[in-house]
Amino acid sequence: MKAHVYVTLKASVLDPQGQTIHNALRKLGFNDVDAVRQGKYFALSLADSLSAEAARAAVERIAREVLTNPVIEEFSYKLEE
C-alpha cells in the first residue's frame, strides 16, 4: 500500500516562495495564474499487511508528528493499494 502525503502552509501563513514563483510565472507570460502556494510531497510505502484503517491511522500520525509543523502547516493524503 502507498500513501501520498501533501503538506502545505496554512492559508493564514505568508508564502514568500509561492509569491516568488507566481511573479516568475507572470514575467514568463502566464498571466492566468492568480496565485501560487508551494508545499511538500511525500510518498510512503506501507506494509501490505496493514488494513486500510491501520494505514490511515499510521499516515495521520506520521504526518502530524513528523512531516508537518502544526503551527504553520497542514496536510492531506491519499491511500493507494
BALOBA-1460 file (C-alpha; in Angstrom, 3 decimals):
// residues 81
<rec num="1" residu="m" x="0.000" y="0.000" z="0.000"/>
<rec num="2" residu="k" x="1.210" y="3.519" z="-0.739"/>
<rec num="3" residu="a" x="0.366" y="6.810" z="0.888"/>
<rec num="4" residu="h" x="0.720" y="10.147" z="-0.863"/>
<rec num="5" residu="v" x="1.068" y="12.930" z="1.716"/>
<rec num="6" residu="y" x="0.805" y="16.605" z="0.764"/>
<rec num="7" residu="v" x="1.994" y="19.253" z="3.231"/>
<rec num="8" residu="t" x="1.173" y="22.903" z="2.636"/>
<rec num="9" residu="l" x="1.334" y="26.122" z="4.571"/>
<rec num="10" residu="k" x="-1.883" y="27.116" z="6.289"/>
<rec num="11" residu="a" x="-3.846" y="29.744" z="4.371"/>
<rec num="12" residu="s" x="-3.126" y="32.314" z="7.106"/>
<rec num="13" residu="v" x="0.672" y="31.918" z="6.688"/>
<rec num="14" residu="l" x="2.537" y="34.042" z="4.153"/>
<rec num="15" residu="d" x="4.229" y="32.038" z="1.386"/>
<rec num="16" residu="p" x="7.203" y="34.021" z="0.020"/>
<rec num="17" residu="q" x="8.406" y="31.119" z="-2.150"/>
<rec num="18" residu="g" x="4.953" y="30.771" z="-3.695"/>
<rec num="19" residu="q" x="4.867" y="34.529" z="-4.307"/>
<rec num="20" residu="t" x="8.292" y="34.394" z="-6.000"/>
<rec num="21" residu="i" x="7.102" y="31.565" z="-8.260"/>
<rec num="22" residu="h" x="3.930" y="33.497" z="-9.046"/>
<rec num="23" residu="n" x="5.965" y="36.588" z="-10.003"/>
<rec num="24" residu="a" x="8.236" y="34.489" z="-12.230"/>
<rec num="25" residu="l" x="5.225" y="32.941" z="-13.971"/>
<rec num="26" residu="r" x="3.783" y="36.390" z="-14.686"/>
<rec num="27" residu="k" x="7.114" y="37.535" z="-16.143"/>
<rec num="28" residu="l" x="7.068" y="34.468" z="-18.397"/>
<rec num="29" residu="g" x="3.608" y="35.372" z="-19.665"/>
<rec num="30" residu="f" x="1.493" y="33.001" z="-17.569"/>
<rec num="31" residu="n" x="-0.970" y="35.720" z="-16.621"/>
<rec num="32" residu="d" x="-3.886" y="33.367" z="-15.970"/>
<rec num="33" residu="v" x="-2.342" y="32.107" z="-12.717"/>
<rec num="34" residu="d" x="-3.912" y="34.048" z="-9.839"/>
<rec num="35" residu="a" x="-1.741" y="32.698" z="-7.001"/>
<rec num="36" residu="v" x="0.802" y="30.006" z="-6.125"/>
<rec num="37" residu="r" x="1.189" y="28.160" z="-2.832"/>
<rec num="38" residu="q" x="4.131" y="25.806" z="-2.516"/>
<rec num="39" residu="g" x="4.388" y="22.716" z="-0.372"/>
<rec num="40" residu="k" x="5.976" y="19.313" z="0.103"/>
<rec num="41" residu="y" x="5.071" y="15.861" z="-1.171"/>
<rec num="42" residu="f" x="5.944" y="12.549" z="0.487"/>
<rec num="43" residu="a" x="5.424" y="9.038" z="-0.927"/>
<rec num="44" residu="l" x="5.251" y="6.409" z="1.805"/>
<rec num="45" residu="s" x="5.368" y="2.683" z="1.086"/>
<rec num="46" residu="l" x="3.419" y="0.856" z="3.779"/>
<rec num="47" residu="a" x="3.380" y="-2.813" z="4.713"/>
<rec num="48" residu="d" x="0.849" y="-4.797" z="2.687"/>
<rec num="49" residu="s" x="-0.326" y="-6.411" z="5.912"/>
<rec num="50" residu="l" x="-1.847" y="-3.127" z="7.182"/>
<rec num="51" residu="s" x="-5.593" y="-2.751" z="6.991"/>
<rec num="52" residu="a" x="-6.945" y="0.426" z="5.428"/>
<rec num="53" residu="e" x="-7.934" y="1.701" z="8.868"/>
<rec num="54" residu="a" x="-4.489" y="0.986" z="10.349"/>
<rec num="55" residu="a" x="-2.810" y="2.599" z="7.343"/>
<rec num="56" residu="r" x="-4.924" y="5.736" z="7.747"/>
<rec num="57" residu="a" x="-4.075" y="5.932" z="11.444"/>
<rec num="58" residu="a" x="-0.356" y="5.435" z="10.791"/>
<rec num="59" residu="v" x="-0.203" y="8.004" z="7.985"/>
<rec num="60" residu="e" x="-2.111" y="10.590" z="10.011"/>
<rec num="61" residu="r" x="0.219" y="10.100" z="12.976"/>
<rec num="62" residu="i" x="3.354" y="10.271" z="10.804"/>
<rec num="63" residu="a" x="2.105" y="13.391" z="9.028"/>
<rec num="64" residu="r" x="1.036" y="15.102" z="12.240"/>
<rec num="65" residu="e" x="4.089" y="14.200" z="14.354"/>
<rec num="66" residu="v" x="6.938" y="14.072" z="11.816"/>
<rec num="67" residu="l" x="6.161" y="15.613" z="8.433"/>
<rec num="68" residu="t" x="4.421" y="18.845" z="9.424"/>
<rec num="69" residu="n" x="4.924" y="21.776" z="11.712"/>
<rec num="70" residu="p" x="1.362" y="22.020" z="13.066"/>
<rec num="71" residu="v" x="1.754" y="25.717" z="13.879"/>
<rec num="72" residu="i" x="2.145" y="26.745" z="10.234"/>
<rec num="73" residu="e" x="1.384" y="23.672" z="8.100"/>
<rec num="74" residu="e" x="-1.479" y="21.321" z="7.331"/>
<rec num="75" residu="f" x="-1.592" y="18.034" z="5.470"/>
<rec num="76" residu="s" x="-3.794" y="15.860" z="3.299"/>
<rec num="77" residu="y" x="-3.184" y="12.363" z="1.992"/>
<rec num="78" residu="k" x="-4.411" y="9.629" z="-0.324"/>
<rec num="79" residu="l" x="-4.015" y="5.885" z="0.140"/>
<rec num="80" residu="e" x="-3.421" y="3.652" z="-2.845"/>
<rec num="81" residu="e" x="-3.465" y="-0.142" z="-2.876"/>
